[in-house]
Amino acid sequence: MTPPTRPAPMLTIDALGRKCPIPIIMLAERIREVPIGATVAVLADDPAAQTDIPAWCMMKSQEFVVETALPRGWAFLVKRTY
């Protein structure tokens, strides 16, 4: 059985090389560019993003979907809920 596929993000935010809190600020500024139910990918290589992005999602009632390791940093998938 194959795992369920995730839809491709409608928006990718490249925060590679940016330090905390810039990846969160970029996500907060741009999440409303996608419709409710769509996903945003945030690319970041600051280790703080691994805790900051899920915490921001919880505080802002957005859905943290998954973190995926990349050759440099991580991709964080966030689903817009409102």
N, CA and C atoms as an extended XYZ file, in Angstrom:
246
Properties=species:S:1:pos:R:3:atomname:S:1:resname:S:1:resid:I:1 pbc="F F F"
N         0.846       -1.183        0.000 N   MET     1
C         0.000        0.000        0.000 CA  MET     1
C         0.891        1.245        0.000 C   MET     1
N         0.615        2.162       -0.903 N   THR     2
C         1.412        3.376       -0.992 CA  THR     2
C         0.857        4.432       -0.040 C   THR     2
N         1.738        5.252        0.527 N   PRO     3
C         1.243        6.306        1.414 CA  PRO     3
C         0.457        7.334        0.626 C   PRO     3
N        -0.464        8.029        1.302 N   PRO     4
C        -1.250        9.043        0.586 CA  PRO     4
C        -0.335       10.153        0.070 C   PRO     4
N        -0.664       10.661       -1.097 N   THR     5
C         0.140       11.751       -1.657 CA  THR     5
C        -0.375       13.075       -1.129 C   THR     5
N         0.547       13.986       -0.962 N   ARG     6
C         0.176       15.329       -0.510 CA  ARG     6
C         0.131       16.237       -1.730 C   ARG     6
N        -0.822       17.136       -1.757 N   PRO     7
C        -0.853       18.062       -2.894 CA  PRO     7
C         0.383       18.957       -2.864 C   PRO     7
N         0.839       19.339       -4.025 N   ALA     8
C         1.982       20.256       -4.101 CA  ALA     8
C         1.586       21.594       -3.478 C   ALA     8
N         2.519       22.222       -2.787 N   PRO     9
C         2.186       23.527       -2.199 CA  PRO     9
C         1.875       24.546       -3.278 C   PRO     9
N         0.908       25.421       -2.999 N   MET    10
C         0.553       26.486       -3.942 CA  MET    10
C         1.575       27.612       -3.899 C   MET    10
N         2.322       27.691       -2.784 N   LEU    11
C         3.290       28.761       -2.594 CA  LEU    11
C         4.498       28.185       -1.877 C   LEU    11
N         5.690       28.523       -2.354 N   THR    12
C         6.921       28.136       -1.673 CA  THR    12
C         7.648       29.400       -1.250 C   THR    12
N         7.978       29.471        0.031 N   ILE    13
C         8.697       30.611        0.594 CA  ILE    13
C        10.135       30.169        0.845 C   ILE    13
N        11.077       30.798        0.173 N   ASP    14
C        12.485       30.442        0.322 CA  ASP    14
C        13.109       31.314        1.412 C   ASP    14
N        13.261       30.728        2.598 N   ALA    15
C        13.880       31.435        3.718 CA  ALA    15
C        15.262       30.852        4.029 C   ALA    15
N        15.835       30.139        3.074 N   LEU    16
C        17.173       29.565        3.276 CA  LEU    16
C        18.176       30.690        3.514 C   LEU    16
N        19.013       30.502        4.515 N   GLY    17
C        20.004       31.515        4.847 CA  GLY    17
C        19.495       32.613        5.750 C   GLY    17
N        18.214       32.590        6.069 N   ARG    18
C        17.615       33.609        6.944 CA  ARG    18
C        17.550       33.075        8.365 C   ARG    18
N        17.852       33.908        9.325 N   LYS    19
C        17.832       33.504       10.727 CA  LYS    19
C        16.495       33.858       11.366 C   LYS    19
N        16.205       33.167       12.453 N   CYS    20
C        15.017       33.425       13.253 CA  CYS    20
C        14.972       34.914       13.617 C   CYS    20
N        13.851       35.560       13.515 N   PRO    21
C        12.503       35.063       13.227 CA  PRO    21
C        12.064       35.284       11.782 C   PRO    21
N        12.993       35.541       10.878 N   ILE    22
C        12.625       35.898        9.501 CA  ILE    22
C        11.759       34.836        8.815 C   ILE    22
N        12.054       33.516        8.905 N   PRO    23
C        11.161       32.548        8.244 CA  PRO    23
C         9.710       32.656        8.712 C   PRO    23
N         9.497       32.885       10.013 N   ILE    24
C         8.131       33.028       10.547 CA  ILE    24
C         7.486       34.308       10.026 C   ILE    24
N         8.239       35.377        9.995 N   ILE    25
C         7.702       36.652        9.490 CA  ILE    25
C         7.303       36.496        8.027 C   ILE    25
N         8.143       35.833        7.239 N   MET    26
C         7.824       35.625        5.824 CA  MET    26
C         6.554       34.784        5.676 C   MET    26
N         6.413       33.735        6.478 N   LEU    27
C         5.214       32.892        6.438 CA  LEU    27
C         3.978       33.698        6.830 C   LEU    27
N         4.074       34.460        7.917 N   ALA    28
C         2.931       35.248        8.393 CA  ALA    28
C         2.484       36.275        7.355 C   ALA    28
N         3.447       36.879        6.671 N   GLU    29
C         3.114       37.902        5.671 CA  GLU    29
C         2.469       37.311        4.425 C   GLU    29
N         2.780       36.047        4.109 N   ARG    30
C         2.378       35.522        2.801 CA  ARG    30
C         1.317       34.427        2.820 C   ARG    30
N         0.965       33.888        3.992 N   ILE    31
C         0.039       32.751        4.018 CA  ILE    31
C        -1.315       33.100        3.400 C   ILE    31
N        -1.723       34.348        3.478 N   ARG    32
C        -3.027       34.727        2.923 CA  ARG    32
C        -3.023       34.828        1.395 C   ARG    32
N        -1.866       34.589        0.778 N   GLU    33
C        -1.800       34.569       -0.689 CA  GLU    33
C        -2.413       33.292       -1.263 C   GLU    33
N        -2.608       32.283       -0.417 N   VAL    34
C        -3.197       31.027       -0.894 CA  VAL    34
C        -4.598       30.883       -0.316 C   VAL    34
N        -5.481       30.176       -1.011 N   PRO    35
C        -6.841       30.005       -0.486 CA  PRO    35
C        -6.859       29.085        0.736 C   PRO    35
N        -7.904       29.193        1.530 N   ILE    36
C        -8.099       28.306        2.673 CA  ILE    36
C        -8.104       26.867        2.172 C   ILE    36
N        -7.369       26.008        2.878 N   GLY    37
C        -7.250       24.600        2.491 CA  GLY    37
C        -6.023       24.307        1.657 C   GLY    37
N        -5.377       25.348        1.140 N   ALA    38
C        -4.167       25.160        0.334 CA  ALA    38
C        -2.942       25.125        1.249 C   ALA    38
N        -1.829       24.674        0.696 N   THR    39
C        -0.622       24.548        1.502 CA  THR    39
C         0.480       25.489        1.022 C   THR    39
N         1.331       25.825        1.999 N   VAL    40
C         2.497       26.672        1.780 CA  VAL    40
C         3.712       25.880        2.243 C   VAL    40
N         4.765       25.875        1.454 N   ALA    41
C         6.030       25.265        1.864 CA  ALA    41
C         6.983       26.379        2.275 C   ALA    41
N         7.626       26.195        3.411 N   VAL    42
C         8.647       27.132        3.870 CA  VAL    42
C         9.968       26.381        3.865 C   VAL    42
N        10.921       26.876        3.082 N   LEU    43
C        12.261       26.293        3.054 CA  LEU    43
C        13.125       27.090        4.009 C   LEU    43
N        13.743       26.413        4.975 N   ALA    44
C        14.559       27.103        5.971 CA  ALA    44
C        15.704       26.204        6.411 C   ALA    44
N        16.822       26.828        6.761 N   ASP    45
C        17.959       26.056        7.261 CA  ASP    45
C        18.409       26.498        8.652 C   ASP    45
N        17.692       27.418        9.266 N   ASP    46
C        17.965       27.800       10.649 CA  ASP    46
C        17.322       26.739       11.548 C   ASP    46
N        18.115       26.056       12.397 N   PRO    47
C        17.535       25.005       13.246 CA  PRO    47
C        16.358       25.482       14.101 C   PRO    47
N        16.295       26.757       14.425 N   ALA    48
C        15.175       27.276       15.221 CA  ALA    48
C        13.847       27.100       14.497 C   ALA    48
N        13.866       27.043       13.176 N   ALA    49
C        12.624       26.887       12.407 CA  ALA    49
C        11.924       25.570       12.739 C   ALA    49
N        12.686       24.555       13.145 N   GLN    50
C        12.087       23.259       13.460 CA  GLN    50
C        11.123       23.343       14.637 C   GLN    50
N        11.345       24.265       15.533 N   THR    51
C        10.393       24.453       16.637 CA  THR    51
C         9.497       25.659       16.388 C   THR    51
N        10.042       26.690       15.757 N   ASP    52
C         9.287       27.933       15.561 CA  ASP    52
C         8.091       27.765       14.637 C   ASP    52
N         8.251       27.070       13.532 N   ILE    53
C         7.151       26.968       12.561 CA  ILE    53
C         5.988       26.156       13.128 C   ILE    53
N         6.221       24.957       13.716 N   PRO    54
C         5.072       24.263       14.339 CA  PRO    54
C         4.435       25.078       15.464 C   PRO    54
N         5.247       25.785       16.264 N   ALA    55
C         4.703       26.601       17.353 CA  ALA    55
C         3.857       27.751       16.806 C   ALA    55
N         4.321       28.386       15.731 N   TRP    56
C         3.559       29.473       15.111 CA  TRP    56
C         2.221       28.939       14.606 C   TRP    56
N         2.247       27.758       13.980 N   CYS    57
C         1.009       27.162       13.468 CA  CYS    57
C         0.009       26.934       14.601 C   CYS    57
N         0.502       26.439       15.723 N   MET    58
C        -0.391       26.192       16.858 CA  MET    58
C        -0.964       27.512       17.385 C   MET    58
N        -0.119       28.521       17.520 N   MET    59
C        -0.578       29.820       18.036 CA  MET    59
C        -1.571       30.490       17.097 C   MET    59
N        -1.385       30.306       15.798 N   LYS    60
C        -2.219       30.985       14.803 CA  LYS    60
C        -3.321       30.093       14.234 C   LYS    60
N        -3.504       28.903       14.803 N   SER    61
C        -4.547       27.957       14.359 CA  SER    61
C        -4.416       27.599       12.886 C   SER    61
N        -3.184       27.453       12.424 N   GLN    62
C        -2.926       26.929       11.083 CA  GLN    62
C        -2.445       25.490       11.257 C   GLN    62
N        -2.571       24.673       10.228 N   GLU    63
C        -2.235       23.253       10.357 CA  GLU    63
C        -0.801       22.991        9.904 C   GLU    63
N         0.031       22.527       10.839 N   PHE    64
C         1.384       22.091       10.484 CA  PHE    64
C         1.263       20.686        9.925 C   PHE    64
N         1.681       20.472        8.669 N   VAL    65
C         1.469       19.190        8.004 CA  VAL    65
C         2.667       18.270        8.179 C   VAL    65
N         3.850       18.730        7.778 N   VAL    66
C         5.011       17.842        7.810 CA  VAL    66
C         6.297       18.654        7.682 C   VAL    66
N         7.361       18.083        8.216 N   GLU    67
C         8.716       18.608        8.035 CA  GLU    67
C         9.493       17.572        7.243 C   GLU    67
N        10.164       18.005        6.194 N   THR    68
C        10.944       17.106        5.365 CA  THR    68
C        12.377       17.607        5.293 C   THR    68
N        13.333       16.715        5.547 N   ALA    69
C        14.744       17.096        5.465 CA  ALA    69
C        15.133       17.295        4.005 C   ALA    69
N        15.915       18.321        3.763 N   LEU    70
C        16.451       18.625        2.441 CA  LEU    70
C        17.977       18.528        2.512 C   LEU    70
N        18.660       18.517        1.359 N   PRO    71
C        20.130       18.532        1.412 CA  PRO    71
C        20.664       19.711        2.242 C   PRO    71
N        19.963       20.816        2.193 N   ARG    72
C        20.303       21.981        3.020 CA  ARG    72
C        19.031       22.433        3.719 C   ARG    72
N        18.912       22.138        4.997 N   GLY    73
C        17.760       22.587        5.769 CA  GLY    73
C        16.565       21.660        5.654 C   GLY    73
N        15.387       22.267        5.720 N   TRP    74
C        14.136       21.523        5.758 CA  TRP    74
C        13.070       22.241        4.936 C   TRP    74
N        12.062       21.475        4.558 N   ALA    75
C        10.844       22.041        3.967 CA  ALA    75
C         9.731       21.791        4.977 C   ALA    75
N         9.035       22.852        5.351 N   PHE    76
C         7.925       22.768        6.291 CA  PHE    76
C         6.639       23.037        5.523 C   PHE    76
N         5.709       22.123        5.599 N   LEU    77
C         4.443       22.265        4.882 CA  LEU    77
C         3.369       22.715        5.870 C   LEU    77
N         2.709       23.821        5.526 N   VAL    78
C         1.685       24.414        6.385 CA  VAL    78
C         0.407       24.545        5.567 C   VAL    78
N        -0.714       24.081        6.136 N   LYS    79
C        -2.013       24.189        5.471 CA  LYS    79
C        -2.766       25.365        6.079 C   LYS    79
N        -3.235       26.258        5.218 N   ARG    80
C        -4.024       27.414        5.682 CA  ARG    80
C        -5.408       26.941        6.085 C   ARG    80
N        -5.821       27.272        7.309 N   THR    81
C        -7.112       26.816        7.821 CA  THR    81
C        -8.168       27.913        7.867 C   THR    81
N        -7.758       29.168        7.794 N   TYR    82
C        -8.736       30.265        7.791 CA  TYR    82
C        -8.169       31.448        7.054 C   TYR    82
